[in-house]
């Protein structure tokens, strides 16, 4: 597959897996049609309409990243490593 003389030839197992993955992705791409997207979109709208207990986010502000102004507490594993490092 690669033209670089420094890289090794792919094994038969890798070639087989690569071929299997290509076939799998082609099958997936063939199933994605405008009709299937429309159907899935309608199913999502239907699910949303049926679940009235959802929190409406239009009135709330959300941010995915706040530039570390409000960091979370470290996990117990990280806290343990920090404690070990402080002892050294």
Biopython code that builds the backbone (N, CA, C, O; Angstrom):
import numpy as np
from Bio.PDB.StructureBuilder import StructureBuilder

atoms = [
    (1, "UNK", "N", (0.830, -1.200, 0.000)),
    (1, "UNK", "CA", (0.000, 0.000, 0.000)),
    (1, "UNK", "C", (0.866, 1.252, 0.000)),
    (1, "UNK", "O", (0.563, 2.205, -0.719)),
    (2, "UNK", "N", (1.933, 1.273, 0.788)),
    (2, "UNK", "CA", (2.785, 2.447, 0.872)),
    (2, "UNK", "C", (3.947, 2.302, -0.101)),
    (2, "UNK", "O", (4.448, 1.198, -0.317)),
    (3, "UNK", "N", (4.364, 3.390, -0.673)),
    (3, "UNK", "CA", (5.484, 3.378, -1.596)),
    (3, "UNK", "C", (6.811, 3.620, -0.904)),
    (3, "UNK", "O", (7.866, 3.522, -1.532)),
    (4, "UNK", "N", (6.772, 3.929, 0.364)),
    (4, "UNK", "CA", (7.977, 4.214, 1.116)),
    (4, "UNK", "C", (8.790, 2.927, 1.273)),
    (4, "UNK", "O", (8.251, 1.915, 1.722)),
    (5, "UNK", "N", (10.067, 2.948, 0.914)),
    (5, "UNK", "CA", (10.909, 1.761, 0.989)),
    (5, "UNK", "C", (11.221, 1.377, 2.436)),
    (5, "UNK", "O", (11.632, 0.247, 2.702)),
    (6, "UNK", "N", (11.032, 2.302, 3.362)),
    (6, "UNK", "CA", (11.336, 2.034, 4.760)),
    (6, "UNK", "C", (10.229, 1.244, 5.456)),
    (6, "UNK", "O", (10.486, 0.630, 6.491)),
    (7, "UNK", "N", (9.018, 1.241, 4.924)),
    (7, "UNK", "CA", (7.920, 0.564, 5.598)),
    (7, "UNK", "C", (7.862, -0.893, 5.171)),
    (7, "UNK", "O", (8.234, -1.242, 4.050)),
    (8, "UNK", "N", (7.394, -1.734, 6.072)),
    (8, "UNK", "CA", (7.290, -3.164, 5.813)),
    (8, "UNK", "C", (6.027, -3.458, 5.015)),
    (8, "UNK", "O", (5.080, -2.673, 5.021)),
    (9, "UNK", "N", (6.023, -4.584, 4.335)),
    (9, "UNK", "CA", (4.851, -5.034, 3.585)),
    (9, "UNK", "C", (3.761, -5.422, 4.573)),
    (9, "UNK", "O", (4.039, -5.994, 5.627)),
    (10, "UNK", "N", (2.515, -5.104, 4.223)),
    (10, "UNK", "CA", (1.405, -5.473, 5.096)),
    (10, "UNK", "C", (1.249, -6.987, 5.125)),
    (10, "UNK", "O", (1.438, -7.673, 4.120)),
    (11, "UNK", "N", (0.900, -7.483, 6.297)),
    (11, "UNK", "CA", (0.684, -8.918, 6.420)),
    (11, "UNK", "C", (-0.648, -9.291, 5.779)),
    (11, "UNK", "O", (-1.486, -8.428, 5.520)),
    (12, "UNK", "N", (-0.832, -10.568, 5.529)),
    (12, "UNK", "CA", (-2.080, -11.054, 4.937)),
    (12, "UNK", "C", (-3.258, -10.757, 5.853)),
    (12, "UNK", "O", (-4.355, -10.449, 5.387)),
    (13, "UNK", "N", (-3.026, -10.849, 7.149)),
    (13, "UNK", "CA", (-4.094, -10.574, 8.121)),
    (13, "UNK", "C", (-4.533, -9.112, 8.050)),
    (13, "UNK", "O", (-5.729, -8.822, 8.091)),
    (14, "UNK", "N", (-3.583, -8.201, 7.946)),
    (14, "UNK", "CA", (-3.914, -6.773, 7.846)),
    (14, "UNK", "C", (-4.653, -6.492, 6.553)),
    (14, "UNK", "O", (-5.629, -5.741, 6.547)),
    (15, "UNK", "N", (-4.203, -7.081, 5.463)),
    (15, "UNK", "CA", (-4.885, -6.896, 4.178)),
    (15, "UNK", "C", (-6.319, -7.390, 4.248)),
    (15, "UNK", "O", (-7.230, -6.753, 3.719)),
    (16, "UNK", "N", (-6.519, -8.535, 4.907)),
    (16, "UNK", "CA", (-7.860, -9.107, 5.047)),
    (16, "UNK", "C", (-8.760, -8.180, 5.869)),
    (16, "UNK", "O", (-9.913, -7.943, 5.509)),
    (17, "UNK", "N", (-8.226, -7.666, 6.965)),
    (17, "UNK", "CA", (-9.002, -6.761, 7.829)),
    (17, "UNK", "C", (-9.300, -5.459, 7.094)),
    (17, "UNK", "O", (-10.410, -4.937, 7.195)),
    (18, "UNK", "N", (-8.318, -4.922, 6.349)),
    (18, "UNK", "CA", (-8.522, -3.689, 5.593)),
    (18, "UNK", "C", (-9.652, -3.878, 4.576)),
    (18, "UNK", "O", (-10.512, -3.009, 4.431)),
    (19, "UNK", "N", (-9.649, -5.019, 3.871)),
    (19, "UNK", "CA", (-10.679, -5.320, 2.875)),
    (19, "UNK", "C", (-12.054, -5.435, 3.544)),
    (19, "UNK", "O", (-13.054, -4.946, 3.019)),
    (20, "UNK", "N", (-12.085, -6.088, 4.708)),
    (20, "UNK", "CA", (-13.339, -6.253, 5.449)),
    (20, "UNK", "C", (-13.890, -4.893, 5.903)),
    (20, "UNK", "O", (-15.092, -4.645, 5.816)),
    (21, "UNK", "N", (-12.999, -4.018, 6.387)),
    (21, "UNK", "CA", (-13.428, -2.688, 6.822)),
    (21, "UNK", "C", (-13.946, -1.851, 5.656)),
    (21, "UNK", "O", (-14.955, -1.158, 5.787)),
    (22, "UNK", "N", (-13.255, -1.914, 4.512)),
    (22, "UNK", "CA", (-13.725, -1.175, 3.334)),
    (22, "UNK", "C", (-15.117, -1.631, 2.932)),
    (22, "UNK", "O", (-15.979, -0.809, 2.617)),
    (23, "UNK", "N", (-15.338, -2.945, 2.943)),
    (23, "UNK", "CA", (-16.656, -3.493, 2.592)),
    (23, "UNK", "C", (-17.706, -3.015, 3.585)),
    (23, "UNK", "O", (-18.809, -2.626, 3.200)),
    (24, "UNK", "N", (-17.353, -3.047, 4.867)),
    (24, "UNK", "CA", (-18.281, -2.614, 5.925)),
    (24, "UNK", "C", (-18.667, -1.149, 5.751)),
    (24, "UNK", "O", (-19.844, -0.800, 5.843)),
    (25, "UNK", "N", (-17.670, -0.284, 5.499)),
    (25, "UNK", "CA", (-17.955, 1.140, 5.343)),
    (25, "UNK", "C", (-18.757, 1.424, 4.066)),
    (25, "UNK", "O", (-19.592, 2.328, 4.050)),
    (26, "UNK", "N", (-18.511, 0.667, 3.011)),
    (26, "UNK", "CA", (-19.318, 0.826, 1.793)),
    (26, "UNK", "C", (-20.770, 0.479, 2.054)),
    (26, "UNK", "O", (-21.672, 1.170, 1.580)),
    (27, "UNK", "N", (-21.003, -0.599, 2.814)),
    (27, "UNK", "CA", (-22.377, -0.987, 3.157)),
    (27, "UNK", "C", (-23.065, 0.095, 3.983)),
    (27, "UNK", "O", (-24.236, 0.404, 3.768)),
    (28, "UNK", "N", (-22.326, 0.664, 4.930)),
    (28, "UNK", "CA", (-22.897, 1.730, 5.758)),
    (28, "UNK", "C", (-23.238, 2.944, 4.896)),
    (28, "UNK", "O", (-24.320, 3.515, 5.030)),
    (29, "UNK", "N", (-22.323, 3.340, 4.012)),
    (29, "UNK", "CA", (-22.555, 4.503, 3.155)),
    (29, "UNK", "C", (-23.745, 4.290, 2.226)),
    (29, "UNK", "O", (-24.452, 5.247, 1.909)),
    (30, "UNK", "N", (-23.978, 3.069, 1.789)),
    (30, "UNK", "CA", (-25.108, 2.796, 0.912)),
    (30, "UNK", "C", (-26.434, 2.899, 1.651)),
    (30, "UNK", "O", (-27.464, 3.199, 1.047)),
    (31, "UNK", "N", (-26.409, 2.645, 2.984)),
    (31, "UNK", "CA", (-27.637, 2.745, 3.768)),
    (31, "UNK", "C", (-28.005, 4.186, 4.102)),
    (31, "UNK", "O", (-29.149, 4.455, 4.469)),
    (32, "UNK", "N", (-27.069, 5.108, 3.985)),
    (32, "UNK", "CA", (-27.345, 6.517, 4.279)),
    (32, "UNK", "C", (-27.894, 7.166, 3.016)),
    (32, "UNK", "O", (-27.156, 7.503, 2.090)),
    (33, "UNK", "N", (-29.191, 7.326, 3.009)),
    (33, "UNK", "CA", (-29.871, 7.930, 1.871)),
    (33, "UNK", "C", (-30.684, 9.118, 2.363)),
    (33, "UNK", "O", (-30.926, 9.241, 3.563)),
    (34, "UNK", "N", (-31.111, 9.997, 1.457)),
    (34, "UNK", "CA", (-31.967, 11.111, 1.898)),
    (34, "UNK", "C", (-33.242, 10.621, 2.591)),
    (34, "UNK", "O", (-33.720, 11.250, 3.536)),
    (35, "UNK", "N", (-33.786, 9.505, 2.122)),
    (35, "UNK", "CA", (-35.000, 8.963, 2.740)),
    (35, "UNK", "C", (-34.722, 8.460, 4.162)),
    (35, "UNK", "O", (-35.525, 8.686, 5.067)),
    (36, "UNK", "N", (-33.587, 7.780, 4.358)),
    (36, "UNK", "CA", (-33.286, 7.282, 5.700)),
    (36, "UNK", "C", (-32.973, 8.436, 6.658)),
    (36, "UNK", "O", (-33.309, 8.365, 7.840)),
    (37, "UNK", "N", (-32.332, 9.497, 6.157)),
    (37, "UNK", "CA", (-32.070, 10.663, 6.994)),
    (37, "UNK", "C", (-33.366, 11.350, 7.391)),
    (37, "UNK", "O", (-33.529, 11.768, 8.538)),
    (38, "UNK", "N", (-34.292, 11.467, 6.436)),
    (38, "UNK", "CA", (-35.602, 12.078, 6.717)),
    (38, "UNK", "C", (-36.363, 11.246, 7.752)),
    (38, "UNK", "O", (-36.967, 11.790, 8.676)),
    (39, "UNK", "N", (-36.326, 9.908, 7.586)),
    (39, "UNK", "CA", (-37.023, 9.017, 8.519)),
    (39, "UNK", "C", (-36.437, 9.154, 9.919)),
    (39, "UNK", "O", (-37.183, 9.256, 10.893)),
    (40, "UNK", "N", (-35.121, 9.157, 10.029)),
    (40, "UNK", "CA", (-34.469, 9.290, 11.327)),
    (40, "UNK", "C", (-34.770, 10.643, 11.955)),
    (40, "UNK", "O", (-34.983, 10.736, 13.164)),
    (41, "UNK", "N", (-34.789, 11.685, 11.143)),
    (41, "UNK", "CA", (-35.117, 13.015, 11.644)),
    (41, "UNK", "C", (-36.529, 13.044, 12.227)),
    (41, "UNK", "O", (-36.752, 13.607, 13.298)),
    (42, "UNK", "N", (-37.474, 12.438, 11.522)),
    (42, "UNK", "CA", (-38.850, 12.377, 12.024)),
    (42, "UNK", "C", (-38.942, 11.569, 13.312)),
    (42, "UNK", "O", (-39.699, 11.922, 14.217)),
    (43, "UNK", "N", (-38.167, 10.475, 13.399)),
    (43, "UNK", "CA", (-38.154, 9.674, 14.624)),
    (43, "UNK", "C", (-37.618, 10.481, 15.794)),
    (43, "UNK", "O", (-38.115, 10.349, 16.913)),
    (44, "UNK", "N", (-36.621, 11.307, 15.557)),
    (44, "UNK", "CA", (-36.068, 12.147, 16.623)),
    (44, "UNK", "C", (-37.096, 13.176, 17.074)),
    (44, "UNK", "O", (-37.294, 13.370, 18.274)),
    (45, "UNK", "N", (-37.754, 13.839, 16.122)),
    (45, "UNK", "CA", (-38.797, 14.810, 16.474)),
    (45, "UNK", "C", (-39.922, 14.138, 17.254)),
    (45, "UNK", "O", (-40.448, 14.715, 18.205)),
    (46, "UNK", "N", (-40.293, 12.930, 16.860)),
    (46, "UNK", "CA", (-41.360, 12.195, 17.547)),
    (46, "UNK", "C", (-40.929, 11.872, 18.980)),
    (46, "UNK", "O", (-41.717, 12.030, 19.912)),
    (47, "UNK", "N", (-39.681, 11.420, 19.159)),
    (47, "UNK", "CA", (-39.187, 11.087, 20.490)),
    (47, "UNK", "C", (-39.201, 12.329, 21.382)),
    (47, "UNK", "O", (-39.605, 12.267, 22.543)),
    (48, "UNK", "N", (-38.756, 13.456, 20.824)),
    (48, "UNK", "CA", (-38.725, 14.704, 21.599)),
    (48, "UNK", "C", (-40.135, 15.112, 22.007)),
    (48, "UNK", "O", (-40.351, 15.550, 23.137)),
    (49, "UNK", "N", (-41.103, 14.970, 21.090)),
    (49, "UNK", "CA", (-42.490, 15.342, 21.390)),
    (49, "UNK", "C", (-43.080, 14.448, 22.478)),
    (49, "UNK", "O", (-43.910, 14.903, 23.265)),
    (50, "UNK", "N", (-42.665, 13.191, 22.532)),
    (50, "UNK", "CA", (-43.217, 12.247, 23.507)),
    (50, "UNK", "C", (-42.608, 12.389, 24.898)),
    (50, "UNK", "O", (-43.197, 11.924, 25.874)),
    (51, "UNK", "N", (-41.470, 13.007, 25.007)),
    (51, "UNK", "CA", (-40.788, 13.118, 26.293)),
    (51, "UNK", "C", (-40.870, 14.566, 26.780)),
    (51, "UNK", "O", (-40.015, 15.398, 26.476)),
    (52, "UNK", "N", (-41.919, 14.832, 27.540)),
    (52, "UNK", "CA", (-42.187, 16.193, 28.021)),
    (52, "UNK", "C", (-41.358, 16.556, 29.253)),
    (52, "UNK", "O", (-41.329, 17.720, 29.652)),
    (53, "UNK", "N", (-40.686, 15.577, 29.860)),
    (53, "UNK", "CA", (-39.928, 15.846, 31.082)),
    (53, "UNK", "C", (-38.536, 16.399, 30.803)),
    (53, "UNK", "O", (-37.742, 16.576, 31.728)),
    (54, "UNK", "N", (-38.237, 16.669, 29.554)),
    (54, "UNK", "CA", (-36.930, 17.209, 29.180)),
    (54, "UNK", "C", (-36.753, 18.633, 29.705)),
    (54, "UNK", "O", (-37.728, 19.362, 29.888)),
    (55, "UNK", "N", (-35.512, 19.017, 29.941)),
    (55, "UNK", "CA", (-35.194, 20.371, 30.376)),
    (55, "UNK", "C", (-35.045, 21.236, 29.124)),
    (55, "UNK", "O", (-34.293, 20.888, 28.214)),
    (56, "UNK", "N", (-35.753, 22.352, 29.077)),
    (56, "UNK", "CA", (-35.665, 23.246, 27.938)),
    (56, "UNK", "C", (-34.397, 24.073, 28.081)),
    (56, "UNK", "O", (-34.220, 24.778, 29.075)),
    (57, "UNK", "N", (-33.530, 23.990, 27.108)),
    (57, "UNK", "CA", (-32.244, 24.676, 27.206)),
    (57, "UNK", "C", (-32.235, 26.043, 26.553)),
    (57, "UNK", "O", (-31.235, 26.756, 26.637)),
    (58, "UNK", "N", (-33.310, 26.422, 25.914)),
    (58, "UNK", "CA", (-33.328, 27.730, 25.248)),
    (58, "UNK", "C", (-33.213, 28.871, 26.243)),
    (58, "UNK", "O", (-32.695, 29.940, 25.916)),
    (59, "UNK", "N", (-33.704, 28.639, 27.478)),
    (59, "UNK", "CA", (-33.655, 29.701, 28.481)),
    (59, "UNK", "C", (-32.397, 29.626, 29.346)),
    (59, "UNK", "O", (-32.203, 30.471, 30.220)),
    (60, "UNK", "N", (-31.542, 28.632, 29.119)),
    (60, "UNK", "CA", (-30.337, 28.470, 29.924)),
    (60, "UNK", "C", (-29.102, 28.719, 29.064)),
    (60, "UNK", "O", (-29.092, 28.444, 27.864)),
    (61, "UNK", "N", (-28.075, 29.241, 29.701)),
    (61, "UNK", "CA", (-26.828, 29.436, 28.970)),
    (61, "UNK", "C", (-25.929, 28.232, 29.234)),
    (61, "UNK", "O", (-25.844, 27.723, 30.351)),
    (62, "UNK", "N", (-25.275, 27.804, 28.186)),
    (62, "UNK", "CA", (-24.387, 26.655, 28.313)),
    (62, "UNK", "C", (-23.049, 26.991, 27.681)),
    (62, "UNK", "O", (-22.984, 27.716, 26.688)),
    (63, "UNK", "N", (-21.990, 26.464, 28.258)),
    (63, "UNK", "CA", (-20.661, 26.604, 27.676)),
    (63, "UNK", "C", (-19.947, 25.271, 27.833)),
    (63, "UNK", "O", (-19.979, 24.663, 28.903)),
    (64, "UNK", "N", (-19.311, 24.825, 26.777)),
    (64, "UNK", "CA", (-18.599, 23.565, 26.853)),
    (64, "UNK", "C", (-17.219, 23.736, 27.466)),
    (64, "UNK", "O", (-16.689, 22.811, 28.081)),
    (65, "UNK", "N", (-16.641, 24.911, 27.301)),
    (65, "UNK", "CA", (-15.297, 25.144, 27.822)),
    (65, "UNK", "C", (-15.231, 26.557, 28.359)),
    (65, "UNK", "O", (-15.530, 27.516, 27.648)),
    (66, "UNK", "N", (-14.843, 26.680, 29.603)),
    (66, "UNK", "CA", (-14.800, 28.010, 30.216)),
    (66, "UNK", "C", (-13.369, 28.487, 30.467)),
    (66, "UNK", "O", (-13.131, 29.276, 31.381)),
    (67, "UNK", "N", (-12.417, 28.011, 29.661)),
    (67, "UNK", "CA", (-11.024, 28.431, 29.750)),
    (67, "UNK", "C", (-10.452, 28.216, 31.149)),
    (67, "UNK", "O", (-9.664, 29.023, 31.641)),
    (68, "UNK", "N", (-10.861, 27.117, 31.779)),
    (68, "UNK", "CA", (-10.370, 26.679, 33.086)),
    (68, "UNK", "C", (-10.611, 27.669, 34.218)),
    (68, "UNK", "O", (-9.862, 27.680, 35.195)),
    (69, "UNK", "N", (-11.615, 28.477, 34.108)),
    (69, "UNK", "CA", (-11.963, 29.375, 35.214)),
    (69, "UNK", "C", (-12.579, 28.578, 36.354)),
    (69, "UNK", "O", (-12.404, 28.930, 37.520)),
    (70, "UNK", "N", (-13.292, 27.517, 36.036)),
    (70, "UNK", "CA", (-13.949, 26.677, 37.037)),
    (70, "UNK", "C", (-13.495, 25.235, 36.828)),
    (70, "UNK", "O", (-14.180, 24.452, 36.169)),
    (71, "UNK", "N", (-12.360, 24.893, 37.380)),
    (71, "UNK", "CA", (-11.857, 23.539, 37.188)),
    (71, "UNK", "C", (-12.562, 22.584, 38.147)),
    (71, "UNK", "O", (-13.053, 22.992, 39.200)),
    (72, "UNK", "N", (-12.604, 21.316, 37.770)),
    (72, "UNK", "CA", (-13.238, 20.306, 38.618)),
    (72, "UNK", "C", (-12.214, 19.750, 39.592)),
    (72, "UNK", "O", (-11.010, 19.948, 39.434)),
    (73, "UNK", "N", (-12.713, 19.053, 40.600)),
    (73, "UNK", "CA", (-11.824, 18.407, 41.549)),
    (73, "UNK", "C", (-11.122, 17.257, 40.844)),
    (73, "UNK", "O", (-11.732, 16.582, 40.015)),
    (74, "UNK", "N", (-9.850, 17.021, 41.154)),
    (74, "UNK", "CA", (-9.163, 15.884, 40.535)),
    (74, "UNK", "C", (-9.749, 14.570, 41.037)),
    (74, "UNK", "O", (-10.256, 14.492, 42.156)),
    (75, "UNK", "N", (-9.675, 13.550, 40.207)),
    (75, "UNK", "CA", (-10.171, 12.240, 40.606)),
    (75, "UNK", "C", (-9.307, 11.694, 41.733)),
    (75, "UNK", "O", (-8.217, 12.206, 41.988)),
    (76, "UNK", "N", (-9.788, 10.660, 42.404)),
    (76, "UNK", "CA", (-9.035, 10.106, 43.527)),
    (76, "UNK", "C", (-7.696, 9.534, 43.063)),
    (76, "UNK", "O", (-6.706, 9.609, 43.792)),
    (77, "UNK", "N", (-7.657, 8.969, 41.868)),
    (77, "UNK", "CA", (-6.410, 8.421, 41.327)),
    (77, "UNK", "C", (-5.396, 9.543, 41.089)),
    (77, "UNK", "O", (-4.223, 9.408, 41.436)),
    (78, "UNK", "N", (-5.851, 10.642, 40.500)),
    (78, "UNK", "CA", (-4.966, 11.780, 40.247)),
    (78, "UNK", "C", (-4.525, 12.404, 41.569)),
    (78, "UNK", "O", (-3.363, 12.783, 41.714)),
    (79, "UNK", "N", (-5.432, 12.514, 42.525)),
    (79, "UNK", "CA", (-5.088, 13.082, 43.832)),
    (79, "UNK", "C", (-4.036, 12.216, 44.515)),
    (79, "UNK", "O", (-3.138, 12.738, 45.177)),
    (80, "UNK", "N", (-4.137, 10.907, 44.362)),
    (80, "UNK", "CA", (-3.154, 9.993, 44.950)),
    (80, "UNK", "C", (-1.782, 10.209, 44.319)),
    (80, "UNK", "O", (-0.777, 10.246, 45.030)),
    (81, "UNK", "N", (-1.725, 10.351, 43.004)),
    (81, "UNK", "CA", (-0.456, 10.590, 42.310)),
    (81, "UNK", "C", (0.137, 11.926, 42.743)),
    (81, "UNK", "O", (1.346, 12.021, 42.955)),
    (82, "UNK", "N", (-0.682, 12.944, 42.876)),
    (82, "UNK", "CA", (-0.211, 14.263, 43.321)),
    (82, "UNK", "C", (0.387, 14.169, 44.721)),
    (82, "UNK", "O", (1.440, 14.744, 45.001)),
    (83, "UNK", "N", (-0.304, 13.433, 45.600)),
    (83, "UNK", "CA", (0.197, 13.270, 46.974)),
    (83, "UNK", "C", (1.548, 12.561, 46.970)),
    (83, "UNK", "O", (2.452, 12.938, 47.715)),
    (84, "UNK", "N", (1.685, 11.542, 46.137)),
    (84, "UNK", "CA", (2.969, 10.829, 46.045)),
    (84, "UNK", "C", (4.079, 11.750, 45.562)),
    (84, "UNK", "O", (5.195, 11.711, 46.081)),
    (85, "UNK", "N", (3.773, 12.579, 44.568)),
    (85, "UNK", "CA", (4.763, 13.490, 44.010)),
    (85, "UNK", "C", (5.179, 14.550, 45.036)),
    (85, "UNK", "O", (6.340, 14.955, 45.072)),
    (86, "UNK", "N", (4.239, 14.995, 45.862)),
    (86, "UNK", "CA", (4.559, 16.006, 46.873)),
    (86, "UNK", "C", (5.480, 15.455, 47.943)),
    (86, "UNK", "O", (6.267, 16.200, 48.528)),
    (87, "UNK", "N", (5.390, 14.134, 48.213)),
    (87, "UNK", "CA", (6.243, 13.512, 49.224)),
    (87, "UNK", "C", (7.696, 13.447, 48.772)),
    (87, "UNK", "O", (8.606, 13.441, 49.602)),
    (88, "UNK", "N", (7.918, 13.398, 47.465)),
    (88, "UNK", "CA", (9.295, 13.262, 46.945)),
    (88, "UNK", "C", (10.125, 14.472, 47.128)),
    (88, "UNK", "O", (11.292, 14.485, 46.737)),
]
sb = StructureBuilder()
sb.init_structure("model")
sb.init_model(0)
sb.init_chain("A")
sb.init_seg("    ")
for serial, (resi, resn, name, xyz) in enumerate(atoms, 1):
    if name == "N":
        sb.init_residue(resn, " ", resi, " ")
    sb.init_atom(name, np.array(xyz, "f"), 0.0, 1.0, " ", f" {name:<3s}", serial, name[0])
structure = sb.get_structure()
